[in-house]
Amino acid sequence: MREFVISSIMENQPMQTNAVNNSLIYPNFEALCSTFINELSDDEYFESLPAGYRFKPTHDELIVHYLMKKINQEMLPRNKINVVNLYEFNPELLAHVYKSSGENEWLFFTPRSKKYKNGKRPNRAAGNGFWKASGADTLVKHNGVDVGSRKTLVYYTGKPPKGTKTSWIMHEYTVNNPPPVQQSSADDMKLDDWVLCRIRKNENRKRKRDDQIQEPDNDIYEDEGSWVRNGRQRLIKLLGFTSMFGIGSHRAGSWD
């Protein structure tokens, strides 16, 4: 009888959407869908989206909707941002271990350490090389208000001031007026709780005779000593740093 009534109503009403039809037949349809979606991991969620959908936040969106929320320990929207101590590793190794957020692009939340105990300069050493700033910082605005800055850096293998330039490029995002960092001791070298980094490999960069890019093979790590003799294993082992920084999940609402 109920199905007959619904059918009669549907015949005398304008065409309804599938969502409305489902809600008539299944009163808890929306709640069931919401529960199912919430139970998906971020990877499963993005894989379930139709072809053509991309996670491509703008500069200001990365700061306002992701970095600020991460710093303030708020729940993040669905995202493809990894959590790792980025400055421990060569970007080639990170790209090998972590899923990209898009075409040839990776996003990371990372803490930063001081270069000098009493200074405010970040330590740019990373893996068997270092990140070097390229140009001045760029202010990032959201609805006309300055919300943070974006710094462009290029990765070099070797040790400063010399080094071999690679095709790895990074945008490092910071917020304006972040809350004070809680130091665990007088010798704590932590500079920031969180910054957000977007790295990519510039495949179009021309190779010059005095600026050759090293090929991404294991030799690049062996030359720098034992720290990368087992690069992937080291990365997995050093992910134990999560207990030190209170990291358990890339969703800010659940990591402590």
C-alpha positions as CSV (number, residue, x, y, z in Angstrom):
1,M,0.0,0.0,0.0
2,R,2.8,2.4,0.9
3,E,4.6,1.8,-2.4
4,F,1.3,2.4,-4.3
5,V,0.8,5.8,-2.5
6,I,4.4,6.8,-3.2
7,S,4.0,5.8,-6.9
8,S,0.8,7.8,-7.1
9,I,2.4,10.9,-5.6
10,M,5.4,10.6,-8.0
11,E,3.2,10.3,-11.0
12,N,1.4,13.6,-10.2
13,Q,4.6,15.5,-9.2
14,P,7.3,17.1,-11.4
15,M,10.4,15.1,-12.0
16,Q,12.4,14.6,-8.8
17,T,16.1,14.1,-8.4
18,N,17.5,10.7,-7.4
19,A,18.4,12.0,-4.0
20,V,14.8,13.0,-3.4
21,N,13.5,9.7,-4.7
22,N,15.8,7.8,-2.5
23,S,14.8,9.9,0.6
24,L,11.1,9.0,-0.1
25,I,11.8,5.3,-0.3
26,Y,14.5,5.2,2.3
27,P,13.8,7.9,5.0
28,N,17.3,7.5,6.5
29,F,19.1,7.6,3.1
30,E,21.0,10.8,3.7
31,A,22.1,9.7,7.1
32,L,23.2,6.3,5.8
33,C,25.3,8.1,3.0
34,S,26.8,10.5,5.5
35,T,27.8,7.6,7.8
36,F,29.3,5.7,5.0
37,I,31.3,8.7,3.7
38,N,32.6,9.6,7.2
39,E,33.9,6.0,7.7
40,L,36.1,6.3,4.5
41,S,39.7,7.1,4.9
42,D,40.9,10.2,3.1
43,D,42.5,8.0,0.4
44,E,39.3,6.0,0.0
45,Y,37.3,9.2,-0.1
46,F,39.3,10.8,-2.9
47,E,39.4,7.5,-4.9
48,S,35.6,7.4,-4.7
49,L,35.2,10.8,-6.4
50,P,34.2,10.9,-10.1
51,A,36.9,11.4,-12.7
52,G,38.0,15.0,-13.0
53,Y,37.9,16.0,-9.3
54,R,41.2,17.2,-8.0
55,F,42.6,18.4,-4.6
56,K,44.0,21.7,-5.8
57,P,43.6,24.3,-3.1
58,T,44.9,27.8,-3.8
59,H,47.7,29.5,-1.8
60,D,45.2,31.3,0.5
61,E,43.1,28.2,0.9
62,L,46.1,26.1,2.0
63,I,46.8,28.7,4.7
64,V,43.3,29.5,5.9
65,H,41.5,26.2,5.6
66,Y,44.4,23.8,6.4
67,L,47.5,25.3,8.0
68,M,45.6,27.6,10.4
69,K,43.3,24.7,11.4
70,K,46.3,22.4,11.9
71,I,48.1,24.9,14.1
72,N,44.9,25.5,16.2
73,Q,44.3,21.8,16.5
74,E,40.9,22.0,14.7
75,M,39.4,19.2,12.6
76,L,40.6,19.5,9.0
77,P,38.5,19.2,5.8
78,R,39.2,16.1,3.7
79,N,42.7,16.5,2.3
80,K,45.7,14.9,0.7
81,I,48.3,16.5,3.0
82,N,50.9,14.1,4.5
83,V,52.5,14.6,7.9
84,V,56.3,14.1,8.2
85,N,59.4,15.9,9.3
86,L,60.2,17.0,5.8
87,Y,63.6,18.5,6.6
88,E,64.9,15.0,7.6
89,F,64.8,13.7,4.0
90,N,65.7,14.2,0.4
91,P,62.6,15.1,-1.6
92,E,63.2,12.2,-4.0
93,L,62.8,9.8,-1.1
94,L,59.7,11.5,0.1
95,A,58.1,11.4,-3.3
96,H,59.0,7.7,-3.5
97,V,57.3,6.9,-0.2
98,Y,54.3,9.2,-0.1
99,K,51.3,9.5,-2.4
100,S,51.2,12.7,-4.4
101,S,48.4,15.2,-3.9
102,G,48.2,15.8,-7.7
103,E,50.2,15.5,-10.8
104,N,53.9,15.5,-9.8
105,E,53.1,17.4,-6.6
106,W,53.2,16.5,-2.8
107,L,51.9,18.4,0.2
108,F,53.3,18.1,3.7
109,F,52.7,19.4,7.2
110,T,56.0,19.6,8.9
111,P,57.7,21.2,12.0
112,R,60.8,23.2,11.6
113,S,64.0,23.5,13.7
114,K,66.2,26.4,14.4
115,K,69.5,26.7,12.7
116,Y,71.0,28.4,15.8
117,K,69.9,28.0,19.4
118,N,69.1,31.6,20.0
119,G,68.1,32.5,16.5
120,K,64.9,32.4,14.4
121,R,66.4,31.2,11.2
122,P,65.1,27.7,10.1
123,N,67.6,24.9,9.6
124,R,67.3,24.2,5.8
125,A,69.4,21.1,5.8
126,A,67.4,18.2,4.4
127,G,68.7,14.6,3.9
128,N,71.8,14.7,1.8
129,G,71.4,18.3,0.7
130,F,69.6,21.5,1.6
131,W,66.8,23.8,0.6
132,K,67.9,27.3,-0.7
133,A,65.5,30.3,-0.8
134,S,64.9,31.7,-4.3
135,G,63.6,35.3,-4.3
136,A,61.7,37.3,-1.6
137,D,58.7,36.0,0.3
138,T,55.3,36.5,-1.2
139,L,52.4,37.8,1.0
140,V,49.3,35.7,0.8
141,K,45.9,37.4,1.0
142,H,42.5,36.0,1.8
143,N,39.5,38.3,1.1
144,G,42.0,41.2,1.0
145,V,43.6,40.4,4.4
146,D,47.2,39.2,4.8
147,V,47.0,35.7,6.3
148,G,50.5,34.4,5.7
149,S,53.4,34.2,3.4
150,R,54.8,31.9,0.8
151,K,58.5,31.2,0.3
152,T,60.0,29.5,-2.8
153,L,63.0,27.2,-2.3
154,V,65.1,25.0,-4.5
155,Y,66.7,21.8,-3.4
156,Y,70.5,21.2,-3.7
157,T,72.4,18.0,-3.0
158,G,75.7,18.4,-1.2
159,K,76.6,20.9,1.5
160,P,76.3,24.7,1.5
161,P,77.6,27.1,0.2
162,K,78.3,24.7,-2.7
163,G,75.9,22.1,-4.0
164,T,74.3,20.7,-7.1
165,K,71.0,22.2,-8.0
166,T,68.2,19.8,-8.7
167,S,64.8,20.2,-10.3
168,W,62.9,20.0,-7.0
169,I,61.0,23.2,-6.0
170,M,59.2,23.9,-2.8
171,H,56.6,26.5,-1.7
172,E,56.7,26.8,2.1
173,Y,53.6,28.4,3.7
174,T,53.6,30.1,7.1
175,V,50.8,32.0,8.9
176,N,50.9,35.5,10.3
177,N,51.3,35.7,14.1
178,P,51.3,32.0,15.0
179,P,50.8,31.1,18.6
180,P,54.0,30.8,20.7
181,V,55.8,27.5,20.4
182,Q,55.9,25.4,23.6
183,Q,59.5,24.5,24.3
184,S,60.1,21.2,26.1
185,S,63.5,22.4,27.5
186,A,66.0,25.2,27.3
187,D,67.9,23.3,24.6
188,D,64.8,22.7,22.5
189,M,65.5,23.7,18.9
190,K,62.0,23.6,17.6
191,L,61.1,26.8,15.7
192,D,57.5,26.0,14.5
193,D,54.9,23.5,15.4
194,W,53.7,23.4,11.8
195,V,54.3,24.9,8.4
196,L,52.9,23.6,5.2
197,C,55.1,22.7,2.2
198,R,54.2,21.9,-1.4
199,I,57.0,20.3,-3.4
200,R,57.1,19.4,-7.0
201,K,59.7,18.4,-9.6
202,N,60.2,20.8,-12.4
203,E,60.6,18.4,-15.4
204,N,60.9,21.3,-17.8
205,R,64.0,22.9,-16.3
206,K,66.9,22.9,-18.8
207,R,70.1,21.2,-17.8
208,K,73.2,23.2,-18.0
209,R,76.8,22.1,-18.1
210,D,77.6,23.7,-14.7
211,D,74.2,22.7,-13.2
212,Q,73.7,19.0,-13.8
213,I,70.8,17.3,-12.1
214,Q,71.7,14.1,-10.4
215,E,69.7,11.1,-11.4
216,P,67.4,9.8,-8.6
217,D,69.1,6.5,-7.8
218,N,70.6,4.9,-4.7
219,D,74.1,6.3,-5.3
220,I,72.8,9.8,-4.4
221,Y,72.3,8.5,-0.9
222,E,75.3,6.3,-0.5
223,D,77.7,9.1,-1.2
224,E,76.6,11.0,1.9
225,G,77.2,8.1,4.3
226,S,75.3,5.8,6.4
227,W,72.2,8.0,7.0
228,V,70.6,6.7,3.9
229,R,72.1,3.2,3.4
230,N,68.6,2.0,4.0
231,G,66.7,5.1,2.9
232,R,63.2,3.8,3.0
233,Q,63.8,1.9,6.3
234,R,65.3,5.0,7.8
235,L,62.2,7.0,6.9
236,I,59.9,4.5,8.4
237,K,62.0,4.4,11.6
238,L,62.2,8.2,11.9
239,L,58.5,8.4,11.6
240,G,58.7,7.5,15.3
241,F,59.2,11.3,15.7
242,T,55.4,11.4,15.7
243,S,55.5,10.6,19.4
244,M,57.8,13.5,20.0
245,F,55.7,16.0,18.1
246,G,52.3,14.5,19.1
247,I,51.4,13.4,15.6
248,G,49.1,10.5,15.2
249,S,47.0,11.4,12.2
250,H,47.1,14.1,9.5
251,R,43.7,15.3,10.7
252,A,44.4,18.1,13.2
253,G,41.5,17.1,15.3
254,S,42.8,13.7,16.2
255,W,46.6,13.9,16.4
256,D,46.8,14.4,20.1
